[in-house]
Amino acid sequence: MRALVRITLTCLLSAVAATANAATAAAAAITPPAGGTAPVGSSIPASGTMSDGDAAAKHAKRTACLKEAKARKLVGEKKTAFVKDCVAAP
């Protein structure tokens, strides 16, 4: 019985260690090279990066526009046009 517990514990710890190593390797692969330029096809704009605050504000505005479209009971092309105009408005 004790041998079975030891074997199970060893297997679980090995699985956790393997997962941690895989996550570290994946994070290293995602990290861009230091001082280099963004790879071709990257979604990062050439003039600079979009801050988290800008992305959050854009998302919040779009969400508010979608709620407004729902309140007005717009569907289909009318909803799409309304949301586009709403998001583009300052």
Phi and psi restraints in degrees (range 20) as a CNS / XPLOR table:
assign (resid 1 and name C) (resid 2 and name N)
       (resid 2 and name CA) (resid 2 and name C) 1.0 -66.0 20.0 2
assign (resid 2 and name N) (resid 2 and name CA)
       (resid 2 and name C) (resid 3 and name N) 1.0 -34.1 20.0 2
assign (resid 2 and name C) (resid 3 and name N)
       (resid 3 and name CA) (resid 3 and name C) 1.0 -65.1 20.0 2
assign (resid 3 and name N) (resid 3 and name CA)
       (resid 3 and name C) (resid 4 and name N) 1.0 -39.4 20.0 2
assign (resid 3 and name C) (resid 4 and name N)
       (resid 4 and name CA) (resid 4 and name C) 1.0 -64.1 20.0 2
assign (resid 4 and name N) (resid 4 and name CA)
       (resid 4 and name C) (resid 5 and name N) 1.0 -39.8 20.0 2
assign (resid 4 and name C) (resid 5 and name N)
       (resid 5 and name CA) (resid 5 and name C) 1.0 -65.5 20.0 2
assign (resid 5 and name N) (resid 5 and name CA)
       (resid 5 and name C) (resid 6 and name N) 1.0 -42.7 20.0 2
assign (resid 5 and name C) (resid 6 and name N)
       (resid 6 and name CA) (resid 6 and name C) 1.0 -63.8 20.0 2
assign (resid 6 and name N) (resid 6 and name CA)
       (resid 6 and name C) (resid 7 and name N) 1.0 -42.8 20.0 2
assign (resid 6 and name C) (resid 7 and name N)
       (resid 7 and name CA) (resid 7 and name C) 1.0 -64.2 20.0 2
assign (resid 7 and name N) (resid 7 and name CA)
       (resid 7 and name C) (resid 8 and name N) 1.0 -43.5 20.0 2
assign (resid 7 and name C) (resid 8 and name N)
       (resid 8 and name CA) (resid 8 and name C) 1.0 -62.7 20.0 2
assign (resid 8 and name N) (resid 8 and name CA)
       (resid 8 and name C) (resid 9 and name N) 1.0 -45.2 20.0 2
assign (resid 8 and name C) (resid 9 and name N)
       (resid 9 and name CA) (resid 9 and name C) 1.0 -61.4 20.0 2
assign (resid 9 and name N) (resid 9 and name CA)
       (resid 9 and name C) (resid 10 and name N) 1.0 -42.7 20.0 2
assign (resid 9 and name C) (resid 10 and name N)
       (resid 10 and name CA) (resid 10 and name C) 1.0 -62.2 20.0 2
assign (resid 10 and name N) (resid 10 and name CA)
       (resid 10 and name C) (resid 11 and name N) 1.0 -42.9 20.0 2
assign (resid 10 and name C) (resid 11 and name N)
       (resid 11 and name CA) (resid 11 and name C) 1.0 -64.4 20.0 2
assign (resid 11 and name N) (resid 11 and name CA)
       (resid 11 and name C) (resid 12 and name N) 1.0 -42.6 20.0 2
assign (resid 11 and name C) (resid 12 and name N)
       (resid 12 and name CA) (resid 12 and name C) 1.0 -64.2 20.0 2
assign (resid 12 and name N) (resid 12 and name CA)
       (resid 12 and name C) (resid 13 and name N) 1.0 -43.9 20.0 2
assign (resid 12 and name C) (resid 13 and name N)
       (resid 13 and name CA) (resid 13 and name C) 1.0 -65.1 20.0 2
assign (resid 13 and name N) (resid 13 and name CA)
       (resid 13 and name C) (resid 14 and name N) 1.0 -36.7 20.0 2
assign (resid 13 and name C) (resid 14 and name N)
       (resid 14 and name CA) (resid 14 and name C) 1.0 -65.4 20.0 2
assign (resid 14 and name N) (resid 14 and name CA)
       (resid 14 and name C) (resid 15 and name N) 1.0 -40.5 20.0 2
assign (resid 14 and name C) (resid 15 and name N)
       (resid 15 and name CA) (resid 15 and name C) 1.0 -65.3 20.0 2
assign (resid 15 and name N) (resid 15 and name CA)
       (resid 15 and name C) (resid 16 and name N) 1.0 -40.5 20.0 2
assign (resid 15 and name C) (resid 16 and name N)
       (resid 16 and name CA) (resid 16 and name C) 1.0 -64.9 20.0 2
assign (resid 16 and name N) (resid 16 and name CA)
       (resid 16 and name C) (resid 17 and name N) 1.0 -42.8 20.0 2
assign (resid 16 and name C) (resid 17 and name N)
       (resid 17 and name CA) (resid 17 and name C) 1.0 -64.5 20.0 2
assign (resid 17 and name N) (resid 17 and name CA)
       (resid 17 and name C) (resid 18 and name N) 1.0 -40.5 20.0 2
assign (resid 17 and name C) (resid 18 and name N)
       (resid 18 and name CA) (resid 18 and name C) 1.0 -65.3 20.0 2
assign (resid 18 and name N) (resid 18 and name CA)
       (resid 18 and name C) (resid 19 and name N) 1.0 -39.9 20.0 2
assign (resid 18 and name C) (resid 19 and name N)
       (resid 19 and name CA) (resid 19 and name C) 1.0 -65.5 20.0 2
assign (resid 19 and name N) (resid 19 and name CA)
       (resid 19 and name C) (resid 20 and name N) 1.0 -41.4 20.0 2
assign (resid 19 and name C) (resid 20 and name N)
       (resid 20 and name CA) (resid 20 and name C) 1.0 -64.0 20.0 2
assign (resid 20 and name N) (resid 20 and name CA)
       (resid 20 and name C) (resid 21 and name N) 1.0 -41.0 20.0 2
assign (resid 20 and name C) (resid 21 and name N)
       (resid 21 and name CA) (resid 21 and name C) 1.0 -65.6 20.0 2
assign (resid 21 and name N) (resid 21 and name CA)
       (resid 21 and name C) (resid 22 and name N) 1.0 -40.1 20.0 2
assign (resid 21 and name C) (resid 22 and name N)
       (resid 22 and name CA) (resid 22 and name C) 1.0 -66.4 20.0 2
assign (resid 22 and name N) (resid 22 and name CA)
       (resid 22 and name C) (resid 23 and name N) 1.0 -39.9 20.0 2
assign (resid 22 and name C) (resid 23 and name N)
       (resid 23 and name CA) (resid 23 and name C) 1.0 -66.1 20.0 2
assign (resid 23 and name N) (resid 23 and name CA)
       (resid 23 and name C) (resid 24 and name N) 1.0 -39.0 20.0 2
assign (resid 23 and name C) (resid 24 and name N)
       (resid 24 and name CA) (resid 24 and name C) 1.0 -65.8 20.0 2
assign (resid 24 and name N) (resid 24 and name CA)
       (resid 24 and name C) (resid 25 and name N) 1.0 -42.1 20.0 2
assign (resid 24 and name C) (resid 25 and name N)
       (resid 25 and name CA) (resid 25 and name C) 1.0 -65.3 20.0 2
assign (resid 25 and name N) (resid 25 and name CA)
       (resid 25 and name C) (resid 26 and name N) 1.0 -39.4 20.0 2
assign (resid 25 and name C) (resid 26 and name N)
       (resid 26 and name CA) (resid 26 and name C) 1.0 -67.0 20.0 2
assign (resid 26 and name N) (resid 26 and name CA)
       (resid 26 and name C) (resid 27 and name N) 1.0 -39.4 20.0 2
assign (resid 26 and name C) (resid 27 and name N)
       (resid 27 and name CA) (resid 27 and name C) 1.0 -66.1 20.0 2
assign (resid 27 and name N) (resid 27 and name CA)
       (resid 27 and name C) (resid 28 and name N) 1.0 -37.2 20.0 2
assign (resid 27 and name C) (resid 28 and name N)
       (resid 28 and name CA) (resid 28 and name C) 1.0 -67.6 20.0 2
assign (resid 28 and name N) (resid 28 and name CA)
       (resid 28 and name C) (resid 29 and name N) 1.0 -34.4 20.0 2
assign (resid 28 and name C) (resid 29 and name N)
       (resid 29 and name CA) (resid 29 and name C) 1.0 -71.3 20.0 2
assign (resid 29 and name N) (resid 29 and name CA)
       (resid 29 and name C) (resid 30 and name N) 1.0 -28.6 20.0 2
assign (resid 29 and name C) (resid 30 and name N)
       (resid 30 and name CA) (resid 30 and name C) 1.0 -80.9 20.0 2
assign (resid 30 and name N) (resid 30 and name CA)
       (resid 30 and name C) (resid 31 and name N) 1.0 -30.3 20.0 2
assign (resid 30 and name C) (resid 31 and name N)
       (resid 31 and name CA) (resid 31 and name C) 1.0 -63.9 20.0 2
assign (resid 31 and name N) (resid 31 and name CA)
       (resid 31 and name C) (resid 32 and name N) 1.0 126.0 20.0 2
assign (resid 31 and name C) (resid 32 and name N)
       (resid 32 and name CA) (resid 32 and name C) 1.0 -71.3 20.0 2
assign (resid 32 and name N) (resid 32 and name CA)
       (resid 32 and name C) (resid 33 and name N) 1.0 155.8 20.0 2
assign (resid 32 and name C) (resid 33 and name N)
       (resid 33 and name CA) (resid 33 and name C) 1.0 -66.3 20.0 2
assign (resid 33 and name N) (resid 33 and name CA)
       (resid 33 and name C) (resid 34 and name N) 1.0 146.5 20.0 2
assign (resid 33 and name C) (resid 34 and name N)
       (resid 34 and name CA) (resid 34 and name C) 1.0 -72.0 20.0 2
assign (resid 34 and name N) (resid 34 and name CA)
       (resid 34 and name C) (resid 35 and name N) 1.0 132.3 20.0 2
assign (resid 34 and name C) (resid 35 and name N)
       (resid 35 and name CA) (resid 35 and name C) 1.0 75.3 20.0 2
assign (resid 35 and name N) (resid 35 and name CA)
       (resid 35 and name C) (resid 36 and name N) 1.0 -2.8 20.0 2
assign (resid 35 and name C) (resid 36 and name N)
       (resid 36 and name CA) (resid 36 and name C) 1.0 -89.6 20.0 2
assign (resid 36 and name N) (resid 36 and name CA)
       (resid 36 and name C) (resid 37 and name N) 1.0 175.3 20.0 2
assign (resid 36 and name C) (resid 37 and name N)
       (resid 37 and name CA) (resid 37 and name C) 1.0 -92.5 20.0 2
assign (resid 37 and name N) (resid 37 and name CA)
       (resid 37 and name C) (resid 38 and name N) 1.0 164.1 20.0 2
assign (resid 37 and name C) (resid 38 and name N)
       (resid 38 and name CA) (resid 38 and name C) 1.0 -69.1 20.0 2
assign (resid 38 and name N) (resid 38 and name CA)
       (resid 38 and name C) (resid 39 and name N) 1.0 143.3 20.0 2
assign (resid 38 and name C) (resid 39 and name N)
       (resid 39 and name CA) (resid 39 and name C) 1.0 -65.6 20.0 2
assign (resid 39 and name N) (resid 39 and name CA)
       (resid 39 and name C) (resid 40 and name N) 1.0 158.0 20.0 2
assign (resid 39 and name C) (resid 40 and name N)
       (resid 40 and name CA) (resid 40 and name C) 1.0 -62.3 20.0 2
assign (resid 40 and name N) (resid 40 and name CA)
       (resid 40 and name C) (resid 41 and name N) 1.0 135.1 20.0 2
assign (resid 40 and name C) (resid 41 and name N)
       (resid 41 and name CA) (resid 41 and name C) 1.0 88.2 20.0 2
assign (resid 41 and name N) (resid 41 and name CA)
       (resid 41 and name C) (resid 42 and name N) 1.0 4.6 20.0 2
assign (resid 41 and name C) (resid 42 and name N)
       (resid 42 and name CA) (resid 42 and name C) 1.0 -72.1 20.0 2
assign (resid 42 and name N) (resid 42 and name CA)
       (resid 42 and name C) (resid 43 and name N) 1.0 149.0 20.0 2
assign (resid 42 and name C) (resid 43 and name N)
       (resid 43 and name CA) (resid 43 and name C) 1.0 -85.9 20.0 2
assign (resid 43 and name N) (resid 43 and name CA)
       (resid 43 and name C) (resid 44 and name N) 1.0 -0.2 20.0 2
assign (resid 43 and name C) (resid 44 and name N)
       (resid 44 and name CA) (resid 44 and name C) 1.0 -80.4 20.0 2
assign (resid 44 and name N) (resid 44 and name CA)
       (resid 44 and name C) (resid 45 and name N) 1.0 126.1 20.0 2
assign (resid 44 and name C) (resid 45 and name N)
       (resid 45 and name CA) (resid 45 and name C) 1.0 -62.7 20.0 2
assign (resid 45 and name N) (resid 45 and name CA)
       (resid 45 and name C) (resid 46 and name N) 1.0 148.1 20.0 2
assign (resid 45 and name C) (resid 46 and name N)
       (resid 46 and name CA) (resid 46 and name C) 1.0 -68.4 20.0 2
assign (resid 46 and name N) (resid 46 and name CA)
       (resid 46 and name C) (resid 47 and name N) 1.0 -31.2 20.0 2
assign (resid 46 and name C) (resid 47 and name N)
       (resid 47 and name CA) (resid 47 and name C) 1.0 -75.3 20.0 2
assign (resid 47 and name N) (resid 47 and name CA)
       (resid 47 and name C) (resid 48 and name N) 1.0 -15.0 20.0 2
assign (resid 47 and name C) (resid 48 and name N)
       (resid 48 and name CA) (resid 48 and name C) 1.0 156.8 20.0 2
assign (resid 48 and name N) (resid 48 and name CA)
       (resid 48 and name C) (resid 49 and name N) 1.0 179.7 20.0 2
assign (resid 48 and name C) (resid 49 and name N)
       (resid 49 and name CA) (resid 49 and name C) 1.0 -99.9 20.0 2
assign (resid 49 and name N) (resid 49 and name CA)
       (resid 49 and name C) (resid 50 and name N) 1.0 150.5 20.0 2
assign (resid 49 and name C) (resid 50 and name N)
       (resid 50 and name CA) (resid 50 and name C) 1.0 -80.8 20.0 2
assign (resid 50 and name N) (resid 50 and name CA)
       (resid 50 and name C) (resid 51 and name N) 1.0 128.9 20.0 2
assign (resid 50 and name C) (resid 51 and name N)
       (resid 51 and name CA) (resid 51 and name C) 1.0 -74.1 20.0 2
assign (resid 51 and name N) (resid 51 and name CA)
       (resid 51 and name C) (resid 52 and name N) 1.0 160.5 20.0 2
assign (resid 51 and name C) (resid 52 and name N)
       (resid 52 and name CA) (resid 52 and name C) 1.0 -62.2 20.0 2
assign (resid 52 and name N) (resid 52 and name CA)
       (resid 52 and name C) (resid 53 and name N) 1.0 -33.4 20.0 2
assign (resid 52 and name C) (resid 53 and name N)
       (resid 53 and name CA) (resid 53 and name C) 1.0 -64.6 20.0 2
assign (resid 53 and name N) (resid 53 and name CA)
       (resid 53 and name C) (resid 54 and name N) 1.0 -40.6 20.0 2
assign (resid 53 and name C) (resid 54 and name N)
       (resid 54 and name CA) (resid 54 and name C) 1.0 -64.8 20.0 2
assign (resid 54 and name N) (resid 54 and name CA)
       (resid 54 and name C) (resid 55 and name N) 1.0 -44.5 20.0 2
assign (resid 54 and name C) (resid 55 and name N)
       (resid 55 and name CA) (resid 55 and name C) 1.0 -64.7 20.0 2
assign (resid 55 and name N) (resid 55 and name CA)
       (resid 55 and name C) (resid 56 and name N) 1.0 -40.1 20.0 2
assign (resid 55 and name C) (resid 56 and name N)
       (resid 56 and name CA) (resid 56 and name C) 1.0 -66.3 20.0 2
assign (resid 56 and name N) (resid 56 and name CA)
       (resid 56 and name C) (resid 57 and name N) 1.0 -40.0 20.0 2
assign (resid 56 and name C) (resid 57 and name N)
       (resid 57 and name CA) (resid 57 and name C) 1.0 -66.1 20.0 2
assign (resid 57 and name N) (resid 57 and name CA)
       (resid 57 and name C) (resid 58 and name N) 1.0 -41.4 20.0 2
assign (resid 57 and name C) (resid 58 and name N)
       (resid 58 and name CA) (resid 58 and name C) 1.0 -63.3 20.0 2
assign (resid 58 and name N) (resid 58 and name CA)
       (resid 58 and name C) (resid 59 and name N) 1.0 -42.8 20.0 2
assign (resid 58 and name C) (resid 59 and name N)
       (resid 59 and name CA) (resid 59 and name C) 1.0 -64.1 20.0 2
assign (resid 59 and name N) (resid 59 and name CA)
       (resid 59 and name C) (resid 60 and name N) 1.0 -42.4 20.0 2
assign (resid 59 and name C) (resid 60 and name N)
       (resid 60 and name CA) (resid 60 and name C) 1.0 -63.9 20.0 2
assign (resid 60 and name N) (resid 60 and name CA)
       (resid 60 and name C) (resid 61 and name N) 1.0 -40.0 20.0 2
assign (resid 60 and name C) (resid 61 and name N)
       (resid 61 and name CA) (resid 61 and name C) 1.0 -66.0 20.0 2
assign (resid 61 and name N) (resid 61 and name CA)
       (resid 61 and name C) (resid 62 and name N) 1.0 -43.3 20.0 2
assign (resid 61 and name C) (resid 62 and name N)
       (resid 62 and name CA) (resid 62 and name C) 1.0 -63.4 20.0 2
assign (resid 62 and name N) (resid 62 and name CA)
       (resid 62 and name C) (resid 63 and name N) 1.0 -40.4 20.0 2
assign (resid 62 and name C) (resid 63 and name N)
       (resid 63 and name CA) (resid 63 and name C) 1.0 -62.7 20.0 2
assign (resid 63 and name N) (resid 63 and name CA)
       (resid 63 and name C) (resid 64 and name N) 1.0 -42.1 20.0 2
assign (resid 63 and name C) (resid 64 and name N)
       (resid 64 and name CA) (resid 64 and name C) 1.0 -63.4 20.0 2
assign (resid 64 and name N) (resid 64 and name CA)
       (resid 64 and name C) (resid 65 and name N) 1.0 -40.0 20.0 2
assign (resid 64 and name C) (resid 65 and name N)
       (resid 65 and name CA) (resid 65 and name C) 1.0 -64.9 20.0 2
assign (resid 65 and name N) (resid 65 and name CA)
       (resid 65 and name C) (resid 66 and name N) 1.0 -40.2 20.0 2
assign (resid 65 and name C) (resid 66 and name N)
       (resid 66 and name CA) (resid 66 and name C) 1.0 -64.7 20.0 2
assign (resid 66 and name N) (resid 66 and name CA)
       (resid 66 and name C) (resid 67 and name N) 1.0 -39.5 20.0 2
assign (resid 66 and name C) (resid 67 and name N)
       (resid 67 and name CA) (resid 67 and name C) 1.0 -64.4 20.0 2
assign (resid 67 and name N) (resid 67 and name CA)
       (resid 67 and name C) (resid 68 and name N) 1.0 -40.3 20.0 2
assign (resid 67 and name C) (resid 68 and name N)
       (resid 68 and name CA) (resid 68 and name C) 1.0 -64.3 20.0 2
assign (resid 68 and name N) (resid 68 and name CA)
       (resid 68 and name C) (resid 69 and name N) 1.0 -40.9 20.0 2
assign (resid 68 and name C) (resid 69 and name N)
       (resid 69 and name CA) (resid 69 and name C) 1.0 -63.8 20.0 2
assign (resid 69 and name N) (resid 69 and name CA)
       (resid 69 and name C) (resid 70 and name N) 1.0 -37.4 20.0 2
assign (resid 69 and name C) (resid 70 and name N)
       (resid 70 and name CA) (resid 70 and name C) 1.0 -68.0 20.0 2
assign (resid 70 and name N) (resid 70 and name CA)
       (resid 70 and name C) (resid 71 and name N) 1.0 -40.5 20.0 2
assign (resid 70 and name C) (resid 71 and name N)
       (resid 71 and name CA) (resid 71 and name C) 1.0 -63.5 20.0 2
assign (resid 71 and name N) (resid 71 and name CA)
       (resid 71 and name C) (resid 72 and name N) 1.0 -35.1 20.0 2
assign (resid 71 and name C) (resid 72 and name N)
       (resid 72 and name CA) (resid 72 and name C) 1.0 -82.5 20.0 2
assign (resid 72 and name N) (resid 72 and name CA)
       (resid 72 and name C) (resid 73 and name N) 1.0 -2.9 20.0 2
assign (resid 72 and name C) (resid 73 and name N)
       (resid 73 and name CA) (resid 73 and name C) 1.0 59.1 20.0 2
assign (resid 73 and name N) (resid 73 and name CA)
       (resid 73 and name C) (resid 74 and name N) 1.0 43.5 20.0 2
assign (resid 73 and name C) (resid 74 and name N)
       (resid 74 and name CA) (resid 74 and name C) 1.0 -87.4 20.0 2
assign (resid 74 and name N) (resid 74 and name CA)
       (resid 74 and name C) (resid 75 and name N) 1.0 143.1 20.0 2
assign (resid 74 and name C) (resid 75 and name N)
       (resid 75 and name CA) (resid 75 and name C) 1.0 -138.6 20.0 2
assign (resid 75 and name N) (resid 75 and name CA)
       (resid 75 and name C) (resid 76 and name N) 1.0 160.1 20.0 2
assign (resid 75 and name C) (resid 76 and name N)
       (resid 76 and name CA) (resid 76 and name C) 1.0 64.1 20.0 2
assign (resid 76 and name N) (resid 76 and name CA)
       (resid 76 and name C) (resid 77 and name N) 1.0 -135.7 20.0 2
assign (resid 76 and name C) (resid 77 and name N)
       (resid 77 and name CA) (resid 77 and name C) 1.0 -64.8 20.0 2
assign (resid 77 and name N) (resid 77 and name CA)
       (resid 77 and name C) (resid 78 and name N) 1.0 -33.7 20.0 2
assign (resid 77 and name C) (resid 78 and name N)
       (resid 78 and name CA) (resid 78 and name C) 1.0 -64.6 20.0 2
assign (resid 78 and name N) (resid 78 and name CA)
       (resid 78 and name C) (resid 79 and name N) 1.0 -41.4 20.0 2
assign (resid 78 and name C) (resid 79 and name N)
       (resid 79 and name CA) (resid 79 and name C) 1.0 -65.6 20.0 2
assign (resid 79 and name N) (resid 79 and name CA)
       (resid 79 and name C) (resid 80 and name N) 1.0 -45.1 20.0 2
assign (resid 79 and name C) (resid 80 and name N)
       (resid 80 and name CA) (resid 80 and name C) 1.0 -59.8 20.0 2
assign (resid 80 and name N) (resid 80 and name CA)
       (resid 80 and name C) (resid 81 and name N) 1.0 -46.1 20.0 2
assign (resid 80 and name C) (resid 81 and name N)
       (resid 81 and name CA) (resid 81 and name C) 1.0 -64.3 20.0 2
assign (resid 81 and name N) (resid 81 and name CA)
       (resid 81 and name C) (resid 82 and name N) 1.0 -42.2 20.0 2
assign (resid 81 and name C) (resid 82 and name N)
       (resid 82 and name CA) (resid 82 and name C) 1.0 -62.4 20.0 2
assign (resid 82 and name N) (resid 82 and name CA)
       (resid 82 and name C) (resid 83 and name N) 1.0 -46.3 20.0 2
assign (resid 82 and name C) (resid 83 and name N)
       (resid 83 and name CA) (resid 83 and name C) 1.0 -63.8 20.0 2
assign (resid 83 and name N) (resid 83 and name CA)
       (resid 83 and name C) (resid 84 and name N) 1.0 -41.6 20.0 2
assign (resid 83 and name C) (resid 84 and name N)
       (resid 84 and name CA) (resid 84 and name C) 1.0 -59.5 20.0 2
assign (resid 84 and name N) (resid 84 and name CA)
       (resid 84 and name C) (resid 85 and name N) 1.0 -47.6 20.0 2
assign (resid 84 and name C) (resid 85 and name N)
       (resid 85 and name CA) (resid 85 and name C) 1.0 -66.2 20.0 2
assign (resid 85 and name N) (resid 85 and name CA)
       (resid 85 and name C) (resid 86 and name N) 1.0 -39.4 20.0 2
assign (resid 85 and name C) (resid 86 and name N)
       (resid 86 and name CA) (resid 86 and name C) 1.0 -65.5 20.0 2
assign (resid 86 and name N) (resid 86 and name CA)
       (resid 86 and name C) (resid 87 and name N) 1.0 -44.4 20.0 2
assign (resid 86 and name C) (resid 87 and name N)
       (resid 87 and name CA) (resid 87 and name C) 1.0 -68.2 20.0 2
assign (resid 87 and name N) (resid 87 and name CA)
       (resid 87 and name C) (resid 88 and name N) 1.0 -36.6 20.0 2
assign (resid 87 and name C) (resid 88 and name N)
       (resid 88 and name CA) (resid 88 and name C) 1.0 -72.2 20.0 2
assign (resid 88 and name N) (resid 88 and name CA)
       (resid 88 and name C) (resid 89 and name N) 1.0 -23.9 20.0 2
assign (resid 88 and name C) (resid 89 and name N)
       (resid 89 and name CA) (resid 89 and name C) 1.0 -67.9 20.0 2
assign (resid 89 and name N) (resid 89 and name CA)
       (resid 89 and name C) (resid 90 and name N) 1.0 144.7 20.0 2
